[in-house]
Amino acid sequence: MSDITKQSLTELVENIKNKKLSSTDVTKAFIDRSEKSEKLNAYITNDFTSALDKAKKFDQKPNLDLKLPGIPMAVKDLFCTKDIKTTAGSKILNNFVPTYESTVTENIWNEGAILLGKLNCDEFAMGSSNETSFFGNVQSPIDKNLVPGGSSGGSASAVAGQLTPVTIGTDTGGSIRQPASFTGIVGLKPTYGSCSRYGIVAFASSLDQAGPMAQNVKDCALLHEVISSYDPKDSTSIDFKRNHYSKELTNNIKGKKIGIPKEYRVDGMPKEIEDLWQKGTQYIKDCGAETIDISLPNTSYALPTYYIVAPAEASSNLARYDGVKYGFRAKGENLIDMYEKTRSEGFGAEVQRRIMIGTYVLSSGYYDAYYLKAQKVRRLIKNDFDEAYKKVDAILTPSTPSSAFKIGEKTNDPVSMYLNDIFTVPVNLAGLPGISIPAGHDAKGYPLGLQIIGKAFDEQNILNIAYAMEEKINFKNKITDWWIK
Amino acid sequence: MSIDLKTIKHISKLARISVDQQRAEKLAGDLNSIFDFIEKLNELKTDNVEPLTSIAETTLKLRSDEVKSKNIREQIIKNSPQNNEDYFVVPKVIE
């Protein structure tokens, strides 16, 4: 069977279950394509040899009752994988080999999937273009010298470029949805507390969530079903009844009320994004759902709030990298000197910048003015959503204020880089689920995404809306294999 | 407001990241533009707003106090840059 890598996860699972394909066939195909795709720089570490061994072992005694039987899968290098180097895209973890497995990846392997390797990302997931990685920037399969978005840029590039059938990323302020939008794929950021954070390199603990990235909504639902679980090892993991998201998936969204928030119509937004959004509302109506104009009045305060809360939490979380217990160590004249040199040489510029912001807003005399203020505004942002959800079942917005930009275009201006996340950040601050689906192309032929935001724990509903819209949109990603030729 | 070089040096001490003069100047510029952007929050009156400290509004679950991981000493020191028997080694602290 040719073109194995073009198949969706759902098709691959079916073909393995019907014995039309073996795990070895599928694993080999994705390894071959990954090996031909070095130019994308999507991988930091590959585990191809043992992946093939595992596939052969699976085929000898295949357990076809599993949800991901013998499916090869690469994952973002922010997930700790036992005995496989985990770097978080940083020099400071360049030699770190975890002795334990993250809960989310454990769930994936327990359903029969096989690790292909670890995917590139912005250093400690801090970035919107995958340009802050110690292991170099990632190329987008959409076009040469185009960023894939970030921080899950390697993940987005690998799914869109068909180096892995699906993958998982993490999303603190848009790191799944923005790269999904830039590369024409589907990305879900689940409700806070839905997927365990155990074994994920921490960035901002009150915002971080793992989530699936896939070629289509059904694959996304299936992978979400596998990774979402209650985990006593994460104190903020929430014990609620989880759906069989893929089985319960339906395109019947008749009578649903979808909110259109006027505050997302920001100054300077390109007309093609506005047009896409209009088209999206029409698709919603075509599906038999109703659109309602709503207001989320504090939207413009979300990004400034995020740039206090996230760096504050990051500065605390990253205090652990001291050159003593694990990771890189620089030589120093004494203990303090060693700490300071280790962190100065081990962290890249963006990470240092955020640690400095975080340290400042938490420092004596500034805590109330910044951190406490941000926590209060965060409450107002959450209240906006609570208020809106009295009237609507979900909210439709663009995923990003523009399509993907060129490598190097925004690296000198941190604030313009941060503005990329203007539509995704409020969702993290309020702990809600959000999904980005590809919905069209701009004049340059680059993908554009729409975001559907749901009520807390209402992933099934936004997956259903995405599924119904996907059918109407009938998006085709333009992948030319430019990096292979 | 403006963050000067003295403040940058102070924060870098608190954050335990050494920065030379050139880095400090770059950081001062970056942080000033980021804080200009953050100052927008001052437009909002928040006197009577309860700060949101946790988005997962559940009480922490209690569990019994049992040892779950035994004999993982080797695993714990395995990734350390320098160790000796069962200890992490750091530059000399006491003269």
Boltz contact constraints between the chains, C-beta under 6 A:
constraints:
  - contact:
      token1: [A, 96]
      token2: [B, 79]
      max_distance: 6.0
  - contact:
      token1: [A, 99]
      token2: [B, 75]
      max_distance: 6.0
  - contact:
      token1: [A, 192]
      token2: [B, 55]
      max_distance: 6.0
  - contact:
      token1: [A, 192]
      token2: [B, 56]
      max_distance: 6.0
  - contact:
      token1: [A, 193]
      token2: [B, 56]
      max_distance: 6.0
  - contact:
      token1: [A, 206]
      token2: [B, 55]
      max_distance: 6.0
  - contact:
      token1: [A, 235]
      token2: [B, 60]
      max_distance: 6.0
  - contact:
      token1: [A, 236]
      token2: [B, 56]
      max_distance: 6.0
  - contact:
      token1: [A, 238]
      token2: [B, 56]
      max_distance: 6.0
  - contact:
      token1: [A, 301]
      token2: [B, 41]
      max_distance: 6.0
  - contact:
      token1: [A, 304]
      token2: [B, 38]
      max_distance: 6.0
  - contact:
      token1: [A, 304]
      token2: [B, 40]
      max_distance: 6.0
  - contact:
      token1: [A, 304]
      token2: [B, 41]
      max_distance: 6.0
  - contact:
      token1: [A, 307]
      token2: [B, 38]
      max_distance: 6.0
  - contact:
      token1: [A, 324]
      token2: [B, 88]
      max_distance: 6.0
  - contact:
      token1: [A, 324]
      token2: [B, 90]
      max_distance: 6.0
  - contact:
      token1: [A, 325]
      token2: [B, 80]
      max_distance: 6.0
  - contact:
      token1: [A, 326]
      token2: [B, 79]
      max_distance: 6.0
  - contact:
      token1: [A, 329]
      token2: [B, 81]
      max_distance: 6.0
  - contact:
      token1: [A, 334]
      token2: [B, 91]
      max_distance: 6.0
  - contact:
      token1: [A, 335]
      token2: [B, 90]
      max_distance: 6.0
  - contact:
      token1: [A, 335]
      token2: [B, 91]
      max_distance: 6.0
  - contact:
      token1: [A, 335]
      token2: [B, 93]
      max_distance: 6.0
  - contact:
      token1: [A, 338]
      token2: [B, 91]
      max_distance: 6.0
  - contact:
      token1: [A, 339]
      token2: [B, 16]
      max_distance: 6.0
  - contact:
      token1: [A, 340]
      token2: [B, 16]
      max_distance: 6.0
  - contact:
      token1: [A, 340]
      token2: [B, 18]
      max_distance: 6.0
  - contact:
      token1: [A, 341]
      token2: [B, 18]
      max_distance: 6.0
  - contact:
      token1: [A, 343]
      token2: [B, 16]
      max_distance: 6.0
  - contact:
      token1: [A, 343]
      token2: [B, 17]
      max_distance: 6.0
  - contact:
      token1: [A, 344]
      token2: [B, 17]
      max_distance: 6.0
  - contact:
      token1: [A, 344]
      token2: [B, 18]
      max_distance: 6.0
  - contact:
      token1: [A, 352]
      token2: [B, 17]
      max_distance: 6.0
  - contact:
      token1: [A, 353]
      token2: [B, 30]
      max_distance: 6.0
  - contact:
      token1: [A, 355]
      token2: [B, 15]
      max_distance: 6.0
  - contact:
      token1: [A, 356]
      token2: [B, 11]
      max_distance: 6.0
  - contact:
      token1: [A, 356]
      token2: [B, 15]
      max_distance: 6.0
  - contact:
      token1: [A, 359]
      token2: [B, 11]
      max_distance: 6.0
  - contact:
      token1: [A, 359]
      token2: [B, 14]
      max_distance: 6.0
  - contact:
      token1: [A, 359]
      token2: [B, 15]
      max_distance: 6.0
  - contact:
      token1: [A, 360]
      token2: [B, 11]
      max_distance: 6.0
  - contact:
      token1: [A, 372]
      token2: [B, 51]
      max_distance: 6.0
  - contact:
      token1: [A, 373]
      token2: [B, 41]
      max_distance: 6.0
  - contact:
      token1: [A, 375]
      token2: [B, 51]
      max_distance: 6.0
  - contact:
      token1: [A, 375]
      token2: [B, 52]
      max_distance: 6.0
  - contact:
      token1: [A, 376]
      token2: [B, 46]
      max_distance: 6.0
  - contact:
      token1: [A, 376]
      token2: [B, 49]
      max_distance: 6.0
  - contact:
      token1: [A, 376]
      token2: [B, 51]
      max_distance: 6.0
  - contact:
      token1: [A, 377]
      token2: [B, 41]
      max_distance: 6.0
  - contact:
      token1: [A, 378]
      token2: [B, 52]
      max_distance: 6.0
  - contact:
      token1: [A, 379]
      token2: [B, 49]
      max_distance: 6.0
  - contact:
      token1: [A, 379]
      token2: [B, 50]
      max_distance: 6.0
  - contact:
      token1: [A, 379]
      token2: [B, 52]
      max_distance: 6.0
  - contact:
      token1: [A, 414]
      token2: [B, 30]
      max_distance: 6.0
  - contact:
      token1: [A, 415]
      token2: [B, 33]
      max_distance: 6.0
  - contact:
      token1: [A, 415]
      token2: [B, 37]
      max_distance: 6.0
  - contact:
      token1: [A, 431]
      token2: [B, 55]
      max_distance: 6.0
